[in-house]
Amino acid sequence: QVRLVESGGGLVQPGGSLRLSCAASGTVFSIHYMVWYRQAPGKERESVASITSGGVTDYHDSVKGRFTISRDNAKNTVYLQMNSLKVEDTAVYLCHAGIGLGGYWGQGTQVTVSS
């Protein structure tokens, strides 16, 4: 079992920054990769950024150059640094721990970009 707890969301003006955290506990050694997803009202859930256990990262085209995913293995925490935020980045951001074909989800954290 893996438990994921996200934090760091909030209200920010366009052009601002936020850093999301996803703290994992439990059988973290079984995690193969971590993914940040987001879901906006009325839209499909989409993958924003991912990082493998080996540190390989990948990003959705819409966030490349603005968002950075990283991990602190000592703290079992994955971060999403979000810069130059846009109104269209507004969504609930969810952390997913990939284990084989399945995985675990956090509860999500709201990010609202508005002036």
Secondary structure, DSSP 8 states (H G I E B T S, - for coil): -EEEEEE--EEE-TT--EEEEEEEEESGGG--EEEEEEE-TTS--EEEEEEETT--EEE-GGGTTTEEEEEETTTTEEEEEE-S--GGG-EEEEEEEEETTEEEE---EEEEE--
